[in-house]
Amino acid sequence: MVVFILGLVDDIHEVSAPMKVTGVVVAAVALIWFGVTMIYFRAPFVDVFVLSSDWIPLFTVLWLLGMTQAINLIDGLDGLAAGIVAIASMAFFVYSRNLGVNGFLSEPNIGPLVAIITVGICVGFLPFNFNPAKIFMGDSGALLLGLLVAVSTSVVGGRANPDTTNVSGQTYFFLAPLFIPILVLGVPILDVIFAIIRRTRSGVGFATADTGHLHHRLIKLGHGPRRAVVIMWLWTALLSGFVLYPSLSDGPTNLWPFLIVAFALGGFTLFHDKVWSRKKDSNQVAS
């Protein structure tokens, strides 16, 4: 509720970046008070780190803050944030449900429930938010979705049983549940990383708006707003499939199909407009 009210106020009257961060931190502290915390942190190929009582609040706040800001920054085109969150949350629901079924969660966990509720919210909202939008998400919606994603991923990823280490190769991803949302939400997280680098180099504040985000770059490549949104949905779906396949497959893991699809999607993303323009030019010359 704190995050939603903060976003609503920002939609009506612009709120400063420090005030936004403060509001998200307050919401995170409230969630920690009610038990939404990260306890374990597993680094792939390294070890499992059990967070002390001093580190639990800090890691949890940083996770919640990072996720909310990633979703908020990606909300630049109609339907973009809602679609990405719907796909990512559905993937995380399937993944976390499988964790529970296979005994990797050491206690009853609300993560899968929060994830599927988030999917329902996004799917119900998308028909009214896709271009041309009848309803706009605004900061209130983006921050709320970011918070829901952060809650579902933190209570699953930070609580997966660290004693469960005897798993087969194709279920390797069970060993790093906190990395799953990072991979699934690779598109908005990559956008945040690029934004930080870009604004650091240019010497402008991190809260300063610009037109260097991934969706802006897709439009500069010649994709319209609708196609740019769909392309980013497809990349999120591809990353989600890449994450889910090893953990759900009973046989040998074959990642070649994902590489082929990634190559094809990359070609479409980068060169579609140039190829289409050449076809139109050749048709005009022929006529």
Contacts in CASP RR format, 6 or more apart in sequence:
PFRMAT RR
TARGET T0000
AUTHOR 0000-0000-0000
METHOD contacts of the structure
MODEL  1
MVVFILGLVDDIHEVSAPMKVTGVVVAAVALIWFGVTMIYFRAPFVDVFV
LSSDWIPLFTVLWLLGMTQAINLIDGLDGLAAGIVAIASMAFFVYSRNLG
VNGFLSEPNIGPLVAIITVGICVGFLPFNFNPAKIFMGDSGALLLGLLVA
VSTSVVGGRANPDTTNVSGQTYFFLAPLFIPILVLGVPILDVIFAIIRRT
RSGVGFATADTGHLHHRLIKLGHGPRRAVVIMWLWTALLSGFVLYPSLSD
GPTNLWPFLIVAFALGGFTLFHDKVWSRKKDSNQVAS
2 23 0 8 1.000
2 26 0 8 1.000
2 27 0 8 1.000
2 30 0 8 1.000
3 23 0 8 1.000
3 24 0 8 1.000
3 27 0 8 1.000
3 68 0 8 1.000
3 143 0 8 1.000
3 144 0 8 1.000
3 147 0 8 1.000
4 140 0 8 1.000
4 141 0 8 1.000
4 143 0 8 1.000
4 144 0 8 1.000
5 140 0 8 1.000
6 15 0 8 1.000
6 19 0 8 1.000
6 20 0 8 1.000
6 23 0 8 1.000
6 24 0 8 1.000
6 27 0 8 1.000
6 139 0 8 1.000
6 140 0 8 1.000
6 143 0 8 1.000
7 15 0 8 1.000
7 20 0 8 1.000
7 138 0 8 1.000
7 139 0 8 1.000
7 140 0 8 1.000
7 141 0 8 1.000
7 143 0 8 1.000
8 139 0 8 1.000
8 140 0 8 1.000
9 15 0 8 1.000
10 20 0 8 1.000
10 139 0 8 1.000
10 140 0 8 1.000
11 138 0 8 1.000
11 139 0 8 1.000
11 140 0 8 1.000
16 207 0 8 1.000
17 206 0 8 1.000
17 207 0 8 1.000
20 139 0 8 1.000
20 143 0 8 1.000
21 65 0 8 1.000
24 64 0 8 1.000
24 65 0 8 1.000
24 68 0 8 1.000
24 69 0 8 1.000
24 143 0 8 1.000
24 147 0 8 1.000
25 61 0 8 1.000
25 65 0 8 1.000
27 64 0 8 1.000
27 147 0 8 1.000
28 60 0 8 1.000
28 61 0 8 1.000
28 64 0 8 1.000
28 65 0 8 1.000
29 57 0 8 1.000
29 61 0 8 1.000
31 60 0 8 1.000
31 64 0 8 1.000
31 151 0 8 1.000
32 56 0 8 1.000
32 57 0 8 1.000
32 60 0 8 1.000
32 61 0 8 1.000
36 60 0 8 1.000
36 151 0 8 1.000
36 154 0 8 1.000
36 155 0 8 1.000
37 56 0 8 1.000
37 57 0 8 1.000
37 60 0 8 1.000
37 154 0 8 1.000
37 155 0 8 1.000
38 51 0 8 1.000
38 56 0 8 1.000
38 59 0 8 1.000
38 60 0 8 1.000
38 63 0 8 1.000
38 154 0 8 1.000
38 157 0 8 1.000
38 158 0 8 1.000
38 159 0 8 1.000
38 178 0 8 1.000
39 50 0 8 1.000
39 51 0 8 1.000
39 56 0 8 1.000
39 158 0 8 1.000
39 159 0 8 1.000
40 48 0 8 1.000
40 49 0 8 1.000
40 50 0 8 1.000
40 51 0 8 1.000
40 157 0 8 1.000
40 158 0 8 1.000
40 159 0 8 1.000
40 160 0 8 1.000
40 162 0 8 1.000
41 48 0 8 1.000
41 49 0 8 1.000
41 51 0 8 1.000
41 59 0 8 1.000
41 158 0 8 1.000
41 178 0 8 1.000
42 48 0 8 1.000
42 49 0 8 1.000
42 160 0 8 1.000
42 162 0 8 1.000
42 175 0 8 1.000
42 176 0 8 1.000
42 177 0 8 1.000
42 178 0 8 1.000
43 49 0 8 1.000
43 176 0 8 1.000
44 175 0 8 1.000
44 176 0 8 1.000
44 179 0 8 1.000
48 162 0 8 1.000
50 162 0 8 1.000
51 59 0 8 1.000
60 154 0 8 1.000
63 150 0 8 1.000
63 153 0 8 1.000
63 154 0 8 1.000
64 147 0 8 1.000
64 150 0 8 1.000
64 151 0 8 1.000
64 154 0 8 1.000
66 150 0 8 1.000
66 192 0 8 1.000
67 146 0 8 1.000
67 147 0 8 1.000
67 149 0 8 1.000
67 150 0 8 1.000
67 153 0 8 1.000
67 181 0 8 1.000
67 185 0 8 1.000
68 143 0 8 1.000
68 146 0 8 1.000
68 147 0 8 1.000
68 150 0 8 1.000
69 192 0 8 1.000
70 146 0 8 1.000
70 185 0 8 1.000
70 188 0 8 1.000
70 189 0 8 1.000
70 191 0 8 1.000
70 192 0 8 1.000
71 81 0 8 1.000
71 84 0 8 1.000
71 85 0 8 1.000
71 142 0 8 1.000
71 143 0 8 1.000
71 145 0 8 1.000
71 146 0 8 1.000
71 149 0 8 1.000
71 188 0 8 1.000
72 81 0 8 1.000
72 139 0 8 1.000
72 142 0 8 1.000
72 143 0 8 1.000
72 146 0 8 1.000
73 188 0 8 1.000
73 191 0 8 1.000
73 192 0 8 1.000
73 195 0 8 1.000
73 213 0 8 1.000
74 80 0 8 1.000
74 81 0 8 1.000
74 84 0 8 1.000
74 187 0 8 1.000
74 188 0 8 1.000
74 191 0 8 1.000
74 213 0 8 1.000
74 214 0 8 1.000
74 215 0 8 1.000
75 81 0 8 1.000
75 137 0 8 1.000
75 138 0 8 1.000
75 139 0 8 1.000
75 142 0 8 1.000
76 213 0 8 1.000
76 215 0 8 1.000
77 131 0 8 1.000
77 215 0 8 1.000
77 225 0 8 1.000
77 228 0 8 1.000
77 229 0 8 1.000
78 129 0 8 1.000
78 130 0 8 1.000
78 131 0 8 1.000
78 132 0 8 1.000
78 133 0 8 1.000
78 136 0 8 1.000
78 225 0 8 1.000
78 229 0 8 1.000
79 126 0 8 1.000
79 129 0 8 1.000
79 130 0 8 1.000
79 131 0 8 1.000
79 133 0 8 1.000
79 137 0 8 1.000
79 229 0 8 1.000
80 215 0 8 1.000
80 228 0 8 1.000
80 229 0 8 1.000
80 232 0 8 1.000
81 137 0 8 1.000
81 142 0 8 1.000
81 145 0 8 1.000
81 188 0 8 1.000
82 122 0 8 1.000
82 125 0 8 1.000
82 126 0 8 1.000
82 129 0 8 1.000
82 137 0 8 1.000
82 145 0 8 1.000
83 122 0 8 1.000
83 126 0 8 1.000
83 229 0 8 1.000
83 233 0 8 1.000
83 236 0 8 1.000
84 185 0 8 1.000
84 187 0 8 1.000
84 188 0 8 1.000
84 232 0 8 1.000
84 233 0 8 1.000
84 236 0 8 1.000
85 118 0 8 1.000
85 122 0 8 1.000
85 145 0 8 1.000
85 146 0 8 1.000
85 149 0 8 1.000
86 118 0 8 1.000
86 119 0 8 1.000
86 120 0 8 1.000
86 122 0 8 1.000
86 123 0 8 1.000
86 126 0 8 1.000
87 233 0 8 1.000
87 236 0 8 1.000
87 237 0 8 1.000
87 240 0 8 1.000
88 149 0 8 1.000
88 181 0 8 1.000
88 184 0 8 1.000
88 185 0 8 1.000
88 236 0 8 1.000
88 240 0 8 1.000
89 115 0 8 1.000
89 116 0 8 1.000
89 118 0 8 1.000
89 119 0 8 1.000
89 122 0 8 1.000
89 148 0 8 1.000
89 149 0 8 1.000
89 152 0 8 1.000
90 115 0 8 1.000
90 116 0 8 1.000
90 119 0 8 1.000
90 240 0 8 1.000
91 184 0 8 1.000
91 240 0 8 1.000
91 241 0 8 1.000
91 243 0 8 1.000
91 244 0 8 1.000
92 115 0 8 1.000
92 149 0 8 1.000
92 152 0 8 1.000
92 153 0 8 1.000
92 156 0 8 1.000
92 180 0 8 1.000
92 181 0 8 1.000
92 184 0 8 1.000
93 112 0 8 1.000
93 115 0 8 1.000
93 116 0 8 1.000
93 119 0 8 1.000
93 152 0 8 1.000
94 244 0 8 1.000
94 248 0 8 1.000
95 173 0 8 1.000
95 177 0 8 1.000
95 180 0 8 1.000
95 243 0 8 1.000
95 244 0 8 1.000
95 247 0 8 1.000
96 105 0 8 1.000
96 109 0 8 1.000
96 111 0 8 1.000
96 112 0 8 1.000
96 115 0 8 1.000
96 152 0 8 1.000
96 156 0 8 1.000
96 177 0 8 1.000
97 112 0 8 1.000
98 247 0 8 1.000
98 248 0 8 1.000
99 105 0 8 1.000
99 156 0 8 1.000
99 160 0 8 1.000
99 174 0 8 1.000
99 177 0 8 1.000
100 109 0 8 1.000
100 112 0 8 1.000
102 171 0 8 1.000
102 174 0 8 1.000
103 161 0 8 1.000
103 164 0 8 1.000
104 160 0 8 1.000
104 161 0 8 1.000
104 164 0 8 1.000
104 174 0 8 1.000
104 177 0 8 1.000
105 156 0 8 1.000
105 159 0 8 1.000
105 160 0 8 1.000
105 161 0 8 1.000
106 159 0 8 1.000
106 160 0 8 1.000
106 161 0 8 1.000
107 159 0 8 1.000
109 155 0 8 1.000
109 156 0 8 1.000
109 159 0 8 1.000
110 151 0 8 1.000
110 152 0 8 1.000
110 155 0 8 1.000
111 151 0 8 1.000
111 152 0 8 1.000
111 153 0 8 1.000
111 155 0 8 1.000
111 156 0 8 1.000
112 152 0 8 1.000
112 156 0 8 1.000
114 148 0 8 1.000
114 151 0 8 1.000
114 152 0 8 1.000
114 155 0 8 1.000
115 152 0 8 1.000
117 148 0 8 1.000
118 145 0 8 1.000
118 148 0 8 1.000
118 149 0 8 1.000
118 152 0 8 1.000
121 145 0 8 1.000
121 148 0 8 1.000
122 145 0 8 1.000
125 135 0 8 1.000
125 137 0 8 1.000
128 134 0 8 1.000
128 135 0 8 1.000
129 135 0 8 1.000
129 136 0 8 1.000
129 137 0 8 1.000
130 226 0 8 1.000
130 229 0 8 1.000
131 225 0 8 1.000
131 226 0 8 1.000
131 229 0 8 1.000
137 145 0 8 1.000
149 181 0 8 1.000
149 185 0 8 1.000
153 178 0 8 1.000
153 180 0 8 1.000
153 181 0 8 1.000
156 177 0 8 1.000
157 177 0 8 1.000
157 178 0 8 1.000
157 180 0 8 1.000
157 181 0 8 1.000
158 177 0 8 1.000
158 178 0 8 1.000
160 174 0 8 1.000
160 177 0 8 1.000
164 174 0 8 1.000
165 175 0 8 1.000
167 174 0 8 1.000
167 175 0 8 1.000
169 246 0 8 1.000
169 253 0 8 1.000
170 246 0 8 1.000
170 247 0 8 1.000
170 249 0 8 1.000
170 250 0 8 1.000
170 251 0 8 1.000
170 252 0 8 1.000
170 253 0 8 1.000
171 246 0 8 1.000
171 247 0 8 1.000
172 246 0 8 1.000
172 247 0 8 1.000
173 179 0 8 1.000
173 180 0 8 1.000
173 243 0 8 1.000
173 246 0 8 1.000
173 247 0 8 1.000
174 247 0 8 1.000
180 243 0 8 1.000
182 189 0 8 1.000
183 239 0 8 1.000
183 242 0 8 1.000
183 243 0 8 1.000
184 236 0 8 1.000
184 239 0 8 1.000
184 240 0 8 1.000
184 243 0 8 1.000
185 236 0 8 1.000
186 236 0 8 1.000
186 239 0 8 1.000
187 214 0 8 1.000
187 232 0 8 1.000
187 235 0 8 1.000
187 236 0 8 1.000
187 239 0 8 1.000
190 214 0 8 1.000
191 213 0 8 1.000
191 214 0 8 1.000
194 212 0 8 1.000
194 213 0 8 1.000
194 214 0 8 1.000
195 206 0 8 1.000
195 210 0 8 1.000
195 212 0 8 1.000
195 213 0 8 1.000
196 206 0 8 1.000
198 210 0 8 1.000
198 212 0 8 1.000
199 205 0 8 1.000
199 206 0 8 1.000
199 208 0 8 1.000
199 210 0 8 1.000
204 210 0 8 1.000
214 232 0 8 1.000
215 228 0 8 1.000
215 229 0 8 1.000
215 232 0 8 1.000
218 224 0 8 1.000
218 227 0 8 1.000
218 228 0 8 1.000
218 231 0 8 1.000
218 232 0 8 1.000
218 269 0 8 1.000
219 225 0 8 1.000
219 228 0 8 1.000
221 269 0 8 1.000
221 270 0 8 1.000
221 273 0 8 1.000
222 273 0 8 1.000
223 231 0 8 1.000
223 269 0 8 1.000
223 272 0 8 1.000
223 273 0 8 1.000
231 265 0 8 1.000
231 268 0 8 1.000
231 269 0 8 1.000
234 265 0 8 1.000
235 265 0 8 1.000
235 269 0 8 1.000
238 258 0 8 1.000
238 261 0 8 1.000
238 262 0 8 1.000
238 265 0 8 1.000
241 258 0 8 1.000
242 255 0 8 1.000
242 258 0 8 1.000
245 253 0 8 1.000
245 255 0 8 1.000
245 258 0 8 1.000
246 253 0 8 1.000
END
